Amino acid sequence: MEKITQVLIPFTILQKKVMVPKNPKTVKELQANLQTIFEESDHQNVVLAKIYRLVFPDWEQIERIEGFPQVGQALWKYICNLFIEFDRDHHPGVLNGGAWINQGFSSNPDLGPWEINLQNCTVIYS
């Protein structure tokens, strides 16, 4: 079982509707958490907000984020593929995966496949 090599923030979620285990220890657990988000959501904007909540537990107090979280290529592709599949079912008139491409995390080939890096983000609190 592949382990998550580095997570610079804890994985938690604040929305009560989504029952996601805290602090996944493996890639498989992270994938299950992400899959749950997509399964329990009805709009791509809701999915994006839930994914951001995973990496920013204090999401409700944030006014804006300057910059984008960076993730390894395997994680970026995994989430992008989930968005493509989701958009086919929920938003057939849009570019499949476009919300993730435009507003999601950046892919960084220098990170490990499932790493997350927030060093390029400046969080502005309300």
N, C-alpha and C positions, 0 to 999 in steps of 0.2 A: 504494500500500500504506500503510495507516494505521500510524503509529508509536506506540509507547507513549510518552506524554508525560512521565510521571514515575513512577519506581519508587524508593521510599525504601529498599528492601532488595534484595539480589541474589536471583535465583531459583535455587535449587539444591535437590537432593533427596538424602536420605541412604539411602534404601532401595535395595538392590542390584537387586531385581526390576524396578524401573521404570527404563527407559532413556529419560531425558528430557534433551534438550540443556540445558546451563547458560545462564543469562543470556539469555533470549529478547530479541531486539531489536525485534520487531514484534508486533503484536496476533495476527497469524496464527501465529507461533511459540508464543506463550502459549496460544492456543487448542489448538494441536496437543499441547502439554505436558499441558494439562488433559484433553483427550480420551484421551490415553494412560493417565492415572491411572484414569479411569473404565473403560476397556477392560480394564485389567490387575487390577482389583479385584473382589472378590466380595461385599463388604459395605459399607454406607454409612459405618460407623465407620472402616473402613480408608481409604475415600476422604477423609473429613474429616481424618484424621491425615496423609495424604500432602499434602493441600492446605496444612495448617498447616506441614508440613515445608518446603514451598516458600518460605514467608515467614519461617520461624524455623529456619535451618539447624542450630542447636544444640538442636533439639527434644528430644533424648534427655537433655539436662541440665536441662530446664525442669520445675519442680515444678508450677507453674500460671501462668496468664496472667490478670491482672485487666483486664477490658475486652476489647474485640473489635477486630481490625483493621477498618479502613474501606476500602471500595473504591468506585470509581465505579459508576454505575448500570448501564452496559453490561456491565461485568465481573460484577457481582452477578447480573444477569439471565441472562447466559451460563452461569454456574456453576449457578444455580438450575434452568435448563432441562435441563442435563446430569443433575442430581440427579433431576428429575421423570422423565426417560426411564429412568434407572438404576433408580429405585424401581419403576417399572412392571414391569421385567423381574426384579428381584431381591427386591423386598419388596412384593408386590401387596397385602398387608394393612395397609399403613401409609399415612399421608398423604404423597402423592408430593411430594418436596422438603422434607418436614418437618424432616429432620436439618439441612439447610442453613439453613432459616429459624430453627431453635432454637439451633444451635450454630455456625453459619458466621459469616462476616464481616458487618459492618453495611454498609448502603448509604448513601452520602453524596452528595447531589445537588450539593454544592459542589466535589467533586472532578471531574477530567476523567473521561470515560467509562471509561478503563482504568487509572486511577491507583490506587495502594495507599498507605494512610497508617497508620502504626503509632503515631502520637503519643498515642493514647488507650489504649495498652496498657502495662501494667506487668508486666514479666516477672520472676517469682520463680524463682530457680534452686535446685535441690536441693543 
